[in-house]
Amino acid sequence: MLIQNTLINEWGTILKIHKEQYLGIALVVVVTIISQVLAIFIPSVGAESIAMILGIILGNTLFSHKKYTSGIKWSEKYPIEISIALLGGTLTLTTLTNVGLRGIAFAVINMAIIITTAYLLGRLIFKADIKSSLLMSAGNAVCGSSAIAGVSPVIGATDDQRRTTIATVSLTGMLLLFTMPTVAPVLLAHDNFKMGAIVGGTLQSVGQVLGTASLINASVVTYATLFKVIRVMLLVVVVMLFAHFAKSRGITDVDVEKKPSVLPWYIVAFIFLIIVNSLFKLPVYIEQPVRFSSSFLGIVNLAAIGLNLKWETIKNSGAKVLSYGFLVGLIQVIVALVLIKCVL
């Protein structure tokens, strides 16, 4: 009943599109379609990267007016959630078992190391405050802005702390998005499973994981998604641990045990569809539209990320904060490579 109510509430929010959002959503869809058309002529770049690059250019020039903002923000949040949920309809439990216990161990150990490293770097090297350091840890270790949004209220973070961290983590993810498709095949000898592990284990947001993996190949998309799902499913644990840590330090009085589950609805739907597809293999005429829709919505997400990323955001983050974020991103990649060699 709780899961049912959660899904109903979430879908109510998703479908509740306001009139002022129509223009921004339409812009994102147009950019997405144009990106797919351009990708036909330059397939080596891919619709995902084209969508983000085109989004950044247009969002800072022709379509920088605030009248597009609300719709773009909607497009950045909700389509990717639906994309992940639908992706479950293309997978089975047999696919999940391919990750194995070693894959789960890799994801958990990697997260623990990044959380610890990001926090200590923030406090000891970059002299960041406790809350910003915790947000940076969560954003990099779990799932980018979604994790930051989940952790912020339980540690009492301010809006400025949240926005600055999200901007920094998003920029770090963008840097990895553009470099990982070239670096991963070279470092991991084109091993799809290991490339999926490093993409799914290091990229910050769900959209960036799908975008990066799709620039490599379809098999990497599958594995990267599985590794990413493991991280996202641990968001509940991270939120609870961070809340207790913040409360023990006297910086918040939020009792996380009284809050409802923070497990994202799309993970619940993702797992449900995997089970359904495992028990009753979906016919091709259903699976193919589901797969296409999942891919299309993933590109929509990247177009929206690009359109919403303003030069001012980059400038306001500051060199110190950006250096902090980029260093954490570099460490993530190094740690993941070491763990892949040792664990996988």
VMD Tcl script that draws the C-alpha trace (Angstrom):
set ca {
  {0.00 0.00 0.00}
  {2.86 2.40 0.85}
  {4.57 1.69 -2.49}
  {1.27 2.10 -4.33}
  {0.57 5.45 -2.66}
  {4.14 6.60 -3.35}
  {3.84 5.78 -7.07}
  {0.43 7.48 -7.29}
  {1.76 10.63 -5.61}
  {4.87 10.73 -7.80}
  {2.90 10.26 -11.03}
  {0.48 12.94 -9.88}
  {3.44 15.31 -9.60}
  {4.92 14.27 -12.95}
  {1.69 14.66 -14.88}
  {0.84 17.97 -13.24}
  {2.41 20.18 -15.90}
  {1.64 23.88 -15.57}
  {0.92 26.19 -18.48}
  {4.13 28.16 -17.96}
  {6.15 24.94 -18.41}
  {4.88 24.14 -21.91}
  {7.31 26.44 -23.71}
  {10.41 25.08 -21.94}
  {9.35 21.47 -22.42}
  {8.68 22.08 -26.12}
  {12.14 23.63 -26.47}
  {13.78 20.58 -24.88}
  {11.87 18.19 -27.15}
  {12.86 20.17 -30.26}
  {16.52 20.16 -29.21}
  {16.26 16.41 -28.61}
  {14.79 15.73 -32.06}
  {17.35 17.97 -33.79}
  {20.13 16.14 -31.91}
  {18.84 12.78 -33.11}
  {18.75 14.01 -36.70}
  {22.27 15.46 -36.48}
  {23.51 12.18 -34.97}
  {22.60 10.44 -38.23}
  {25.28 12.51 -39.98}
  {27.82 12.45 -37.13}
  {27.18 9.12 -35.37}
  {30.60 9.13 -33.71}
  {29.47 12.03 -31.52}
  {26.05 10.61 -30.70}
  {22.69 12.26 -30.04}
  {23.41 12.41 -26.30}
  {26.52 14.59 -26.55}
  {24.98 16.68 -29.33}
  {21.92 17.32 -27.17}
  {24.00 18.54 -24.25}
  {26.36 20.71 -26.33}
  {23.49 22.19 -28.33}
  {21.59 22.76 -25.11}
  {24.47 24.67 -23.50}
  {24.91 26.88 -26.58}
  {21.21 27.65 -27.02}
  {20.51 27.96 -23.31}
  {23.12 30.68 -22.98}
  {22.24 32.56 -26.17}
  {18.94 32.41 -28.05}
  {16.89 30.73 -25.32}
  {18.28 32.22 -22.13}
  {15.00 33.95 -21.17}
  {13.48 32.93 -17.84}
  {10.21 31.97 -19.52}
  {11.83 28.67 -20.53}
  {13.30 27.87 -17.11}
  {10.35 26.14 -15.46}
  {9.77 23.74 -18.35}
  {13.48 22.99 -18.73}
  {13.77 22.13 -15.03}
  {10.78 19.80 -15.36}
  {12.44 18.13 -18.35}
  {15.68 17.71 -16.41}
  {14.02 15.90 -13.51}
  {11.10 13.74 -14.63}
  {11.83 12.25 -18.09}
  {15.00 10.53 -16.86}
  {13.04 8.97 -14.00}
  {10.57 7.53 -16.50}
  {13.50 6.44 -18.70}
  {15.05 4.44 -15.88}
  {11.71 2.88 -14.95}
  {11.09 1.81 -18.57}
  {14.61 0.42 -18.86}
  {13.56 -2.24 -16.37}
  {11.23 -3.59 -19.04}
  {14.24 -4.42 -21.23}
  {16.11 -6.37 -18.54}
  {15.60 -9.65 -16.70}
  {16.80 -11.13 -13.41}
  {19.27 -13.16 -15.44}
  {20.87 -9.89 -16.53}
  {21.05 -8.72 -12.92}
  {22.87 -11.87 -11.84}
  {25.62 -10.97 -14.31}
  {26.76 -8.27 -11.88}
  {27.26 -10.88 -9.16}
  {28.44 -10.47 -5.59}
  {31.74 -9.03 -6.75}
  {29.91 -6.34 -8.67}
  {27.85 -5.44 -5.62}
  {30.99 -5.42 -3.46}
  {32.68 -3.14 -5.99}
  {29.80 -0.64 -5.88}
  {29.54 -0.59 -2.08}
  {33.29 -0.32 -1.42}
  {33.64 2.35 -4.10}
  {30.86 4.42 -2.53}
  {32.32 4.12 0.96}
  {35.76 5.26 -0.22}
  {34.38 8.21 -2.20}
  {32.16 9.40 0.66}
  {35.07 9.32 3.06}
  {37.56 10.86 0.63}
  {35.25 13.64 -0.56}
  {34.36 14.60 3.00}
  {37.97 14.66 4.22}
  {39.13 16.62 1.17}
  {36.44 19.19 1.79}
  {37.19 19.61 5.45}
  {40.99 19.29 5.51}
  {42.19 20.53 2.12}
  {39.54 22.91 0.76}
  {38.31 24.09 4.18}
  {34.66 23.65 3.20}
  {31.95 23.63 5.86}
  {30.56 20.31 7.12}
  {27.28 20.53 5.23}
  {28.89 21.35 1.87}
  {31.35 18.51 2.37}
  {28.53 16.08 3.11}
  {26.59 17.23 0.07}
  {29.65 16.84 -2.15}
  {30.17 13.33 -0.76}
  {26.58 12.29 -1.40}
  {26.37 13.88 -4.83}
  {29.50 12.15 -6.11}
  {29.05 8.81 -4.37}
  {25.37 8.20 -5.09}
  {23.40 9.97 -7.81}
  {24.25 13.62 -8.28}
  {21.54 16.19 -7.74}
  {19.01 13.56 -6.60}
  {21.27 12.52 -3.74}
  {22.01 16.14 -2.85}
  {18.29 16.87 -2.82}
  {17.71 13.87 -0.55}
  {20.50 14.70 1.88}
  {20.02 18.49 2.05}
  {16.91 18.58 4.26}
  {18.12 15.99 6.76}
  {21.41 17.83 7.41}
  {19.83 21.29 7.32}
  {21.76 22.55 4.29}
  {20.93 25.99 2.88}
  {19.68 26.62 -0.65}
  {22.99 28.25 -1.58}
  {24.94 25.22 -0.34}
  {22.63 22.91 -2.27}
  {22.76 24.91 -5.52}
  {26.52 25.38 -5.46}
  {27.13 21.69 -4.84}
  {24.69 20.60 -7.54}
  {26.37 22.91 -10.05}
  {29.83 21.61 -9.16}
  {28.79 17.95 -9.25}
  {26.97 18.48 -12.55}
  {30.04 20.10 -14.11}
  {32.22 17.25 -12.88}
  {29.78 14.78 -14.37}
  {29.82 16.64 -17.67}
  {33.60 16.47 -17.78}
  {33.45 12.71 -17.21}
  {30.64 12.37 -19.75}
  {32.83 13.82 -22.48}
  {36.06 12.02 -21.51}
  {34.94 8.59 -20.27}
  {33.72 7.24 -23.65}
  {37.28 7.71 -24.96}
  {39.21 6.80 -21.82}
  {37.27 3.75 -20.61}
  {37.80 1.52 -23.71}
  {41.54 2.24 -23.65}
  {42.02 1.63 -19.92}
  {39.78 -1.44 -19.75}
  {40.60 -3.12 -23.06}
  {37.04 -2.75 -24.40}
  {35.66 -5.09 -21.71}
  {31.94 -4.19 -21.67}
  {31.34 -5.38 -18.11}
  {34.27 -3.43 -16.69}
  {33.45 -0.35 -18.77}
  {29.91 -0.55 -17.43}
  {31.32 -0.78 -13.90}
  {33.47 2.33 -14.21}
  {30.72 4.37 -15.92}
  {27.98 3.22 -13.56}
  {30.31 3.48 -10.58}
  {31.70 6.97 -11.18}
  {29.28 9.17 -13.14}
  {27.19 11.31 -10.81}
  {23.68 11.55 -12.23}
  {21.55 8.80 -13.75}
  {21.20 10.77 -16.98}
  {24.95 11.22 -17.31}
  {25.48 7.49 -16.76}
  {23.07 6.60 -19.55}
  {24.43 9.31 -21.82}
  {28.05 8.27 -21.31}
  {27.38 4.55 -21.63}
  {25.34 5.03 -24.80}
  {28.35 6.72 -26.40}
  {30.27 3.46 -25.96}
  {27.78 0.70 -26.84}
  {24.45 -0.89 -25.85}
  {26.02 -3.58 -23.66}
  {27.79 -0.95 -21.59}
  {24.44 0.84 -21.14}
  {23.00 -2.31 -19.59}
  {25.89 -2.94 -17.20}
  {26.34 0.74 -16.31}
  {22.65 0.99 -15.45}
  {22.87 -2.02 -13.15}
  {25.87 -0.62 -11.28}
  {24.17 2.76 -11.06}
  {20.98 1.19 -9.71}
  {22.98 -0.41 -6.90}
  {24.29 3.02 -5.94}
  {20.87 4.66 -6.13}
  {19.27 1.93 -4.04}
  {21.78 2.72 -1.32}
  {20.57 6.33 -1.22}
  {18.28 5.44 1.68}
  {21.23 4.20 3.71}
  {23.34 7.25 2.86}
  {20.57 9.67 3.85}
  {20.07 7.94 7.19}
  {23.79 7.81 7.96}
  {24.31 11.45 7.02}
  {21.32 12.52 9.11}
  {22.62 10.71 12.18}
  {26.11 12.10 11.59}
  {24.81 15.66 11.27}
  {22.63 15.25 14.35}
  {25.58 13.89 16.38}
  {27.57 16.99 15.37}
  {24.73 19.24 16.48}
  {24.19 20.85 13.06}
  {20.62 19.55 12.56}
  {17.74 18.27 14.67}
  {15.99 16.25 11.94}
  {14.98 12.74 13.02}
  {15.34 10.74 9.81}
  {13.63 7.70 11.32}
  {10.37 9.65 11.34}
  {10.64 10.51 7.65}
  {9.06 8.31 4.95}
  {11.18 6.11 2.70}
  {13.36 8.04 0.28}
  {13.76 5.16 -2.17}
  {13.05 6.77 -5.57}
  {9.81 5.65 -7.23}
  {11.60 4.92 -10.49}
  {13.85 2.37 -8.80}
  {10.76 0.62 -7.42}
  {9.22 0.64 -10.91}
  {12.54 -0.42 -12.48}
  {12.75 -3.49 -10.23}
  {9.05 -4.29 -10.71}
  {9.39 -4.27 -14.52}
  {12.49 -6.47 -14.35}
  {10.50 -9.03 -12.36}
  {7.57 -8.83 -14.79}
  {9.89 -9.20 -17.79}
  {11.59 -12.16 -16.11}
  {8.33 -13.98 -15.39}
  {6.49 -13.03 -18.58}
  {8.99 -12.18 -21.32}
  {7.66 -9.06 -23.03}
  {7.00 -9.53 -26.75}
  {9.18 -7.65 -29.22}
  {6.37 -5.31 -30.27}
  {6.22 -4.07 -26.68}
  {9.90 -4.24 -25.75}
  {11.11 -2.22 -28.75}
  {8.86 0.82 -28.09}
  {9.82 0.63 -24.42}
  {13.50 0.59 -25.32}
  {13.09 3.49 -27.78}
  {11.11 5.55 -25.26}
  {13.73 4.96 -22.58}
  {16.51 6.09 -24.94}
  {14.57 9.14 -26.17}
  {13.80 10.32 -22.65}
  {17.45 9.90 -21.72}
  {18.40 12.31 -24.51}
  {15.66 14.68 -23.35}
  {17.34 14.72 -19.95}
  {20.74 15.62 -21.39}
  {19.26 18.35 -23.58}
  {17.60 19.82 -20.50}
  {20.82 19.61 -18.47}
  {22.60 21.56 -21.22}
  {19.86 24.18 -21.55}
  {19.78 24.68 -17.79}
  {23.54 25.01 -17.32}
  {24.30 28.73 -17.41}
  {27.69 30.42 -17.65}
  {26.79 32.27 -14.45}
  {26.48 28.96 -12.63}
  {29.99 27.99 -13.67}
  {31.33 31.41 -12.70}
  {29.54 31.54 -9.35}
  {30.83 28.15 -8.32}
  {34.32 29.61 -8.09}
  {37.71 28.09 -8.84}
  {38.09 26.66 -5.34}
  {34.79 24.79 -5.36}
  {35.28 23.61 -8.93}
  {38.77 22.35 -8.06}
  {37.26 20.45 -5.14}
  {34.63 18.83 -7.39}
  {37.02 17.99 -10.22}
  {39.56 16.46 -7.82}
  {36.86 14.25 -6.30}
  {35.83 13.20 -9.81}
  {39.42 12.29 -10.70}
  {39.79 10.29 -7.49}
  {36.54 8.48 -8.27}
  {37.93 7.27 -11.57}
  {41.25 6.19 -10.03}
  {39.56 4.36 -7.14}
  {37.17 2.64 -9.54}
  {40.04 1.48 -11.76}
  {41.93 0.05 -8.77}
  {38.82 -1.72 -7.45}
  {38.01 -3.10 -10.90}
  {41.49 -4.64 -11.05}
  {41.22 -6.02 -7.51}
  {37.55 -7.00 -7.19}
  {36.06 -7.64 -10.64}
}
mol new
graphics top color blue
foreach p $ca { graphics top sphere $p radius 0.5 }
foreach p [lrange $ca 0 end-1] q [lrange $ca 1 end] { graphics top cylinder $p $q radius 0.2 }
display resetview
